[in-house]
């Protein structure tokens, strides 16, 4: 009896490119339908347009009105949200964002919800495009197919989710990107200033804290401390000191009910998405142990002679994996590591290892687009990211400190 032929996906770079273009077209047609159809502030399928943006819109208004206690009281926050955007009255959001976010969005006061959402969406798309272009331009000698690169960037499921949700992860991506540029120019203090922007979502800074201790990056630490201090001073000036007390009082509730606050756990894409399946008494230590392994590998790469884009990319991948709370739109930060690792593997690895890496990327796209946790409980995207980490760390260990084409071009 003849067996069915085995198909190895993707069969070729051209095959993967076709899939990227088709996926990008399909996803953004859907996004346009969701964004521009439907009555009022809700899309044709029912969900609120820019679902998460309503939090920032509400926090900006509360900050402008100096209603500090309402910013960190769930009932009061929801009441203000429903008053500003009545269509969102059935949506409940916990008060989890630090005071920098309300301060940043004070300027939305006086804007309509959809007007503010439109401006933020444009800024997000333009910012993402410029960051990806900036990173690719330095690697274009290795990754020369511009259409493929930008089709893949447009089809990246986390970015698509970021735009649809109106989230702020583009600021996290910008912080890592600016830090990378500073490191490329040997400006460790400036890199720290850039990484200090991660205080808006501080869980992304976990690998950087390890790097500081493991590699003695004290100039970077000083820059980060100054950046955070500047943010605190700005918030203090605009909102006063009481906002920090309100935020501090809300933090224990957020930490205690972290798992219950996950509206859609199947959209979580970090190690915690897997360890959350077992009781916390076991799950939390297992998460800590696995995170420690990831952080050890990250420190090993950072102390190696790998190009700086590979080292920063490893930090960003680790920040996703060890993140205790990472929803799909936050995985947008992986757009840069995928570019950097891809160029590195193309240039230094054997054709077999480079092919293995690109197939991992291909299936990671698939797992992010259709999260397997919704069907089988296990989030395969996390396994694929761990495999990617292993592939890159192994390649860094194999390659000596000789500069690569990409690093020379930088």
Backbone torsions as a table, in degrees:
resi	resn	phi	psi	omega
1	UNK	NA	132.4	-179.5
2	UNK	-78.2	137.3	176.7
3	UNK	-91.1	154.9	179.1
4	UNK	-68.1	142.2	179.5
5	UNK	-65.1	143.8	178.5
6	UNK	-88.1	128.8	178.8
7	UNK	-105.0	123.5	178.7
8	UNK	-95.9	114.3	-176.4
9	UNK	-99.1	139.5	-12.4
10	UNK	-77.1	151.5	-175.7
11	UNK	-71.8	-27.1	-178.8
12	UNK	-162.1	169.5	176.6
13	UNK	-62.9	-37.6	178.6
14	UNK	-63.7	-39.3	177.6
15	UNK	-62.5	-47.4	179.4
16	UNK	-64.1	-38.1	178.7
17	UNK	-62.1	-43.4	177.2
18	UNK	-60.9	-40.5	178.0
19	UNK	-64.6	-40.8	-179.5
20	UNK	-63.4	-44.3	-179.9
21	UNK	-64.4	-45.9	-179.4
22	UNK	-63.2	-41.9	180.0
23	UNK	-65.1	-42.6	179.4
24	UNK	-61.2	-45.0	-179.9
25	UNK	-62.0	-46.4	-178.3
26	UNK	-63.0	-45.9	-176.6
27	UNK	-64.9	-42.4	-174.4
28	UNK	-80.7	-22.9	169.4
29	UNK	-65.7	-44.1	177.4
30	UNK	-61.2	-43.3	-179.8
31	UNK	-61.6	-40.4	179.1
32	UNK	-64.5	-41.1	178.8
33	UNK	-63.1	-45.0	-179.9
34	UNK	-63.9	-39.2	-173.6
35	UNK	-79.0	-31.3	-170.6
36	UNK	-115.2	5.0	176.4
37	UNK	-121.0	171.5	-178.0
38	UNK	94.4	156.5	-177.9
39	UNK	-83.9	130.1	173.6
40	UNK	63.2	-135.5	-173.9
41	UNK	-87.9	-0.6	177.9
42	UNK	-108.8	140.4	-178.8
43	UNK	-73.6	173.4	-176.5
44	UNK	-63.9	-27.4	179.8
45	UNK	-85.4	-8.4	176.5
46	UNK	117.6	-42.9	-177.1
47	UNK	-64.1	155.1	176.5
48	UNK	-63.7	136.3	176.4
49	UNK	-65.4	131.6	-177.5
50	UNK	57.6	52.9	-166.6
51	UNK	-46.7	-45.4	-176.9
52	UNK	-79.6	-21.4	-176.9
53	UNK	-63.9	-25.3	-179.6
54	UNK	-61.0	-28.3	176.1
55	UNK	-63.6	-47.4	-176.8
56	UNK	-70.1	-36.2	176.8
57	UNK	-62.2	-43.7	179.9
58	UNK	-69.4	-45.2	180.0
59	UNK	-61.6	-37.6	177.7
60	UNK	-62.9	-41.9	177.9
61	UNK	-66.6	-42.0	179.4
62	UNK	-64.1	-39.5	178.2
63	UNK	-65.6	-41.1	179.2
64	UNK	-62.2	-34.9	179.1
65	UNK	-88.7	-0.1	179.3
66	UNK	60.4	36.3	176.7
67	UNK	-94.2	75.7	-169.6
68	UNK	-69.2	-42.5	-176.9
69	UNK	-64.6	-33.6	-179.5
70	UNK	-67.7	-23.8	-178.9
71	UNK	-68.3	-25.3	-175.6
72	UNK	-125.4	27.4	171.6
73	UNK	-123.8	118.2	-170.6
74	UNK	-59.3	-42.6	-178.4
75	UNK	-66.0	-46.2	-179.4
76	UNK	-67.0	-36.8	178.4
77	UNK	-64.0	-43.1	180.0
78	UNK	-67.2	-38.2	178.5
79	UNK	-61.6	-44.7	178.7
80	UNK	-65.6	-39.7	178.9
81	UNK	-61.2	-46.8	-178.9
82	UNK	-65.9	-32.1	178.6
83	UNK	-70.3	-37.6	-178.8
84	UNK	-77.4	-41.8	-178.0
85	UNK	-130.1	84.3	-175.2
86	UNK	-54.6	-30.5	-179.9
87	UNK	-66.1	-14.7	-178.6
88	UNK	-95.0	9.2	-173.0
89	UNK	-62.7	-22.8	179.5
90	UNK	-88.7	-3.3	-178.7
91	UNK	-102.7	129.4	-177.2
92	UNK	-116.6	131.5	-179.2
93	UNK	-127.1	134.8	177.6
94	UNK	-77.8	152.2	179.1
95	UNK	-82.1	91.1	-172.5
96	UNK	-115.8	-9.7	-171.8
97	UNK	-91.4	140.1	179.2
98	UNK	-66.8	165.2	-173.4
99	UNK	-61.9	-18.4	178.8
100	UNK	-61.3	-34.2	-177.0
101	UNK	-67.2	-51.2	175.4
102	UNK	-56.9	-38.6	179.4
103	UNK	-64.0	-41.1	-179.5
104	UNK	-63.2	-35.5	-173.5
105	UNK	-98.5	14.4	175.9
106	UNK	-57.0	-32.2	-175.1
107	UNK	-66.6	-11.6	-179.3
108	UNK	-76.8	-11.5	-179.9
109	UNK	-60.0	132.8	-178.0
110	UNK	92.8	-12.0	176.7
111	UNK	-90.4	150.5	169.2
112	UNK	-70.6	158.9	-179.6
113	UNK	-60.5	-48.9	-176.8
114	UNK	-68.9	-31.5	176.4
115	UNK	-65.6	-45.5	178.9
116	UNK	-65.1	-41.1	179.0
117	UNK	-62.7	-40.9	-179.6
118	UNK	-62.5	-45.6	-179.9
119	UNK	-62.5	-43.9	-179.3
120	UNK	-65.1	-38.4	178.7
121	UNK	-63.1	-44.3	178.2
122	UNK	-62.2	-44.5	178.9
123	UNK	-61.6	-39.3	179.7
124	UNK	-64.3	-47.6	-178.1
125	UNK	-65.7	-45.2	179.8
126	UNK	-65.0	-43.9	179.5
127	UNK	-60.9	-45.8	178.4
128	UNK	-61.3	-45.7	-179.0
129	UNK	-61.3	-43.5	-179.6
130	UNK	-66.5	-38.7	-179.8
131	UNK	-66.3	-45.8	178.9
132	UNK	-63.0	-43.5	179.1
133	UNK	-61.1	-43.6	-179.9
134	UNK	-60.5	-42.8	-179.8
135	UNK	-69.7	-42.9	-178.1
136	UNK	-66.7	-36.4	-175.9
137	UNK	-56.5	-35.8	-179.8
138	UNK	-77.5	-13.3	-177.2
139	UNK	-115.6	7.9	-172.5
140	UNK	-63.7	-21.7	176.4
141	UNK	-69.3	-22.2	179.6
142	UNK	-100.6	-46.7	178.1
143	UNK	-103.6	83.0	-169.1
144	UNK	-86.0	-14.8	-177.5
145	UNK	-82.5	91.6	-175.8
146	UNK	-61.7	-41.1	-178.8
147	UNK	-61.8	-44.5	179.5
148	UNK	-61.2	-47.4	-177.1
149	UNK	-59.7	-46.6	-174.9
150	UNK	-80.4	-25.9	172.1
151	UNK	-66.5	-42.5	178.5
152	UNK	-65.3	-38.3	178.3
153	UNK	-65.6	-40.9	179.3
154	UNK	-68.9	-32.3	-177.6
155	UNK	-88.5	3.1	-177.8
156	UNK	-66.0	113.4	-173.5
157	UNK	-54.7	-39.0	178.2
158	UNK	-61.9	-37.5	178.5
159	UNK	-65.3	-43.7	176.1
160	UNK	-57.1	-45.8	178.2
161	UNK	-64.8	-37.5	178.7
162	UNK	-59.2	-46.2	-179.5
163	UNK	-66.2	-45.0	-178.5
164	UNK	-64.5	-33.5	-178.7
165	UNK	-87.2	-15.9	-177.9
166	UNK	68.1	32.4	-177.0
167	UNK	-80.9	177.7	-173.7
168	UNK	-109.5	15.1	-175.8
169	UNK	-62.6	-21.0	177.5
170	UNK	-60.1	-27.2	176.9
171	UNK	-70.6	-35.9	175.8
172	UNK	-66.4	-44.7	177.1
173	UNK	-59.3	-42.2	179.7
174	UNK	-63.9	-36.3	178.9
175	UNK	-64.2	-46.4	178.3
176	UNK	-64.8	-41.3	179.7
177	UNK	-62.0	-46.1	180.0
178	UNK	-65.0	-38.4	176.8
179	UNK	-63.4	-40.8	177.5
180	UNK	-61.1	-46.4	179.4
181	UNK	-59.2	-41.1	179.4
182	UNK	-63.9	-42.9	178.3
183	UNK	-64.4	-37.0	178.2
184	UNK	-60.5	-28.6	179.1
185	UNK	-100.7	16.2	176.1
186	UNK	60.1	37.8	178.9
187	UNK	-113.2	80.2	-175.1
188	UNK	-65.5	-36.5	178.5
189	UNK	-64.0	-45.5	178.2
190	UNK	-63.9	-35.0	175.9
191	UNK	-61.5	-41.2	177.5
192	UNK	-62.8	-40.3	176.4
193	UNK	-58.6	-42.3	179.5
194	UNK	-66.6	-45.9	-178.9
195	UNK	-65.8	-22.4	176.3
196	UNK	-62.3	-20.9	176.8
197	UNK	-64.5	-19.1	-179.7
198	UNK	-66.9	-6.5	177.7
199	UNK	-61.3	-17.7	176.9
200	UNK	-71.5	-25.2	172.3
201	UNK	-139.2	76.4	-167.2
202	UNK	-61.8	-19.4	-180.0
203	UNK	-63.2	-20.5	177.4
204	UNK	-73.4	-13.0	-178.1
205	UNK	-88.3	0.4	-176.7
206	UNK	-56.6	-50.5	179.8
207	UNK	-63.6	-32.3	179.4
208	UNK	-65.8	-37.0	176.7
209	UNK	-61.7	-39.6	178.4
210	UNK	-66.6	-40.7	179.5
211	UNK	-61.2	-42.3	179.5
212	UNK	-57.8	-45.9	-177.5
213	UNK	-73.2	-39.1	-174.9
214	UNK	-77.4	-31.7	-174.2
215	UNK	-116.5	2.6	178.3
216	UNK	62.4	41.7	179.9
217	UNK	-82.3	68.4	-172.9
218	UNK	-73.2	-32.7	177.0
219	UNK	-64.5	-40.6	177.1
220	UNK	-64.0	-41.2	178.5
221	UNK	-61.7	-43.5	179.6
222	UNK	-60.8	-43.7	178.5
223	UNK	-61.9	-41.8	-179.9
224	UNK	-64.5	-42.5	179.6
225	UNK	-62.3	-42.7	179.4
226	UNK	-65.4	-39.9	179.2
227	UNK	-63.1	-44.0	179.0
228	UNK	-65.9	-41.2	178.5
229	UNK	-61.4	-37.8	177.8
230	UNK	-65.2	-38.8	177.7
231	UNK	-65.2	-43.0	178.2
232	UNK	-60.8	-43.7	-179.5
233	UNK	-63.2	-40.6	179.9
234	UNK	-64.8	-43.7	178.5
235	UNK	-64.3	-43.2	179.5
236	UNK	-58.5	-44.0	-178.1
237	UNK	-65.1	-39.9	-175.0
238	UNK	-82.8	-43.7	-172.1
239	UNK	-111.8	-14.5	-178.9
240	UNK	89.0	169.5	-174.5
241	UNK	-72.3	-23.3	-174.7
242	UNK	-63.6	-25.5	-178.2
243	UNK	-63.4	-30.6	179.5
244	UNK	-70.5	-34.5	176.6
245	UNK	-66.4	-42.7	179.0
246	UNK	-62.1	-42.5	179.6
247	UNK	-65.1	-44.0	-179.4
248	UNK	-62.7	-36.2	179.5
249	UNK	-69.4	-27.9	-179.1
250	UNK	-82.8	-22.2	-174.9
251	UNK	-60.1	-47.0	-178.7
252	UNK	-57.8	-37.4	179.1
253	UNK	-65.9	-41.6	179.3
254	UNK	-61.6	-45.5	-179.1
255	UNK	-66.4	-41.1	-175.1
256	UNK	-67.6	-38.4	-177.2
257	UNK	-105.3	26.1	-174.2
258	UNK	-56.2	-46.3	-177.8
259	UNK	-67.5	-38.4	-179.8
260	UNK	-69.5	-23.7	-178.8
261	UNK	-80.9	-5.9	176.5
262	UNK	-73.1	105.3	-177.1
263	UNK	-63.8	-41.0	-179.9
264	UNK	-134.9	86.5	-175.8
265	UNK	-56.2	-27.9	-178.4
266	UNK	-70.1	-9.0	176.3
267	UNK	-94.8	4.8	178.0
268	UNK	-85.4	136.1	-174.0
269	UNK	-134.3	61.6	173.5
270	UNK	-142.5	176.1	179.2
271	UNK	-54.7	-35.8	-178.5
272	UNK	-63.1	-25.4	178.1
273	UNK	-63.8	-27.0	178.6
274	UNK	-90.5	-46.1	-177.3
275	UNK	-70.0	-16.9	176.8
276	UNK	-68.3	-15.0	-179.2
277	UNK	-73.5	-15.4	178.1
278	UNK	-112.8	158.2	-176.8
279	UNK	-53.1	145.9	-175.7
280	UNK	-57.2	-31.5	-179.5
281	UNK	-59.2	-28.9	176.7
282	UNK	-104.7	-40.8	-174.4
283	UNK	-61.4	-42.3	-178.6
284	UNK	-66.0	-46.9	175.9
285	UNK	-61.3	-37.3	178.5
286	UNK	-65.4	-43.1	176.1
287	UNK	-58.6	-43.9	-179.6
288	UNK	-63.5	-40.9	-178.8
289	UNK	-67.4	-45.8	179.1
290	UNK	-65.5	-38.4	177.8
291	UNK	-64.0	-37.7	178.8
292	UNK	-62.7	-37.9	177.8
293	UNK	-65.1	-44.6	178.7
294	UNK	-61.3	-43.2	-178.8
295	UNK	-68.4	-34.3	175.9
296	UNK	-63.3	-44.7	178.0
297	UNK	-63.8	-37.6	178.6
298	UNK	-62.9	-45.0	178.6
299	UNK	-63.8	-35.9	178.7
300	UNK	-63.6	-44.6	178.1
301	UNK	-65.4	-40.9	-177.9
302	UNK	-61.9	-35.2	-179.1
303	UNK	-84.7	-0.5	-178.7
304	UNK	-85.1	-177.0	176.4
305	UNK	-94.4	18.4	-179.5
306	UNK	-64.5	152.6	176.6
307	UNK	-56.4	151.7	-174.5
308	UNK	-62.1	-32.7	179.9
309	UNK	-67.6	-29.9	176.2
310	UNK	-72.1	-40.3	-179.8
311	UNK	-66.6	-45.4	178.6
312	UNK	-66.8	-38.1	177.5
313	UNK	-61.5	-38.0	177.1
314	UNK	-65.1	-39.3	175.7
315	UNK	-60.4	-42.7	-178.4
316	UNK	-67.7	-40.7	177.0
317	UNK	-64.1	-42.0	177.6
318	UNK	-62.6	-38.2	-179.9
319	UNK	-62.3	-31.4	176.1
320	UNK	-75.0	-46.8	-174.8
321	UNK	-64.5	-43.5	-174.0
322	UNK	-89.0	-3.0	-176.2
323	UNK	-61.7	125.1	-179.7
324	UNK	-72.0	-15.7	-178.8
325	UNK	-147.3	96.9	-178.2
326	UNK	-136.0	110.4	176.2
327	UNK	-91.3	160.8	-170.1
328	UNK	-51.4	-39.1	-177.3
329	UNK	-64.6	-26.0	177.9
330	UNK	-71.1	-21.7	177.2
331	UNK	-71.8	-0.2	174.1
332	UNK	-55.7	-28.9	-179.4
333	UNK	-61.5	-18.1	-179.3
334	UNK	-73.0	-9.6	179.7
335	UNK	-56.8	-39.4	179.9
336	UNK	-73.6	-49.9	177.4
337	UNK	-55.9	-37.1	179.6
338	UNK	-62.8	-40.0	175.5
339	UNK	-64.4	-50.1	-175.6
340	UNK	-64.8	-45.9	179.4
341	UNK	-65.5	-40.3	-179.7
342	UNK	-59.6	-46.2	178.4
343	UNK	-63.4	-40.9	-179.5
344	UNK	-63.3	-45.6	-179.3
345	UNK	-68.6	-38.5	178.0
346	UNK	-60.4	-36.3	-171.8
347	UNK	-87.2	-38.5	-169.9
348	UNK	-110.7	-25.1	-173.0
349	UNK	-87.1	165.7	173.2
350	UNK	-68.3	160.0	-179.6
351	UNK	-60.7	-33.8	179.3
352	UNK	-66.1	-45.3	180.0
353	UNK	-69.0	-37.6	178.0
354	UNK	-64.3	-41.4	177.8
355	UNK	-63.5	-41.8	178.7
356	UNK	-60.8	-40.7	179.2
357	UNK	-62.8	-48.3	-176.2
358	UNK	-66.2	-32.5	175.4
359	UNK	-68.2	-34.6	175.2
360	UNK	-63.2	-42.2	177.3
361	UNK	-61.6	-43.9	-179.4
362	UNK	-57.9	-49.0	-177.7
363	UNK	-73.6	-24.7	173.5
364	UNK	-65.1	-42.3	174.8
365	UNK	-55.3	-46.9	-178.1
366	UNK	-62.5	-42.0	-178.2
367	UNK	-70.8	-29.8	176.5
368	UNK	-76.7	-34.3	179.2
369	UNK	-71.5	-40.0	-179.8
370	UNK	-126.9	82.3	-174.1
371	UNK	-57.3	122.8	-175.2
372	UNK	-70.0	-20.2	-179.4
373	UNK	-62.4	-24.9	179.2
374	UNK	-66.7	-24.0	-176.5
375	UNK	-108.4	-42.6	-173.2
376	UNK	-117.8	-0.6	178.7
377	UNK	87.7	-34.9	-179.0
378	UNK	-90.1	131.2	-179.8
379	UNK	-91.0	99.8	-175.9
380	UNK	-66.8	-21.5	176.9
381	UNK	-58.2	-35.4	-179.9
382	UNK	-67.0	-41.6	177.6
383	UNK	-62.7	-42.7	-179.9
384	UNK	-66.0	-38.2	176.6
385	UNK	-65.6	-37.5	177.2
386	UNK	-65.6	-40.0	176.2
387	UNK	-62.0	-42.1	178.4
388	UNK	-61.7	-42.9	177.6
389	UNK	-59.5	-45.0	-179.4
390	UNK	-63.0	-43.4	-179.9
391	UNK	-60.2	-45.7	-177.4
392	UNK	-68.9	-44.6	-179.5
393	UNK	-62.2	-41.2	178.7
394	UNK	-64.1	-40.4	179.3
395	UNK	-67.0	-39.5	177.6
396	UNK	-62.3	-39.9	178.1
397	UNK	-66.8	-28.0	-178.3
398	UNK	-81.4	-37.7	-175.9
399	UNK	-81.7	138.3	177.5
400	UNK	-79.7	-172.4	-172.2
401	UNK	-84.4	8.1	178.7
402	UNK	-61.1	136.1	-178.3
403	UNK	-66.1	147.7	178.6
404	UNK	-95.7	168.9	178.8
405	UNK	-57.8	-43.8	-177.2
406	UNK	-64.3	-40.8	-178.1
407	UNK	-70.5	-33.1	176.5
408	UNK	-67.5	-39.1	-179.9
409	UNK	-64.9	-29.8	-179.9
410	UNK	-70.0	NA	NA
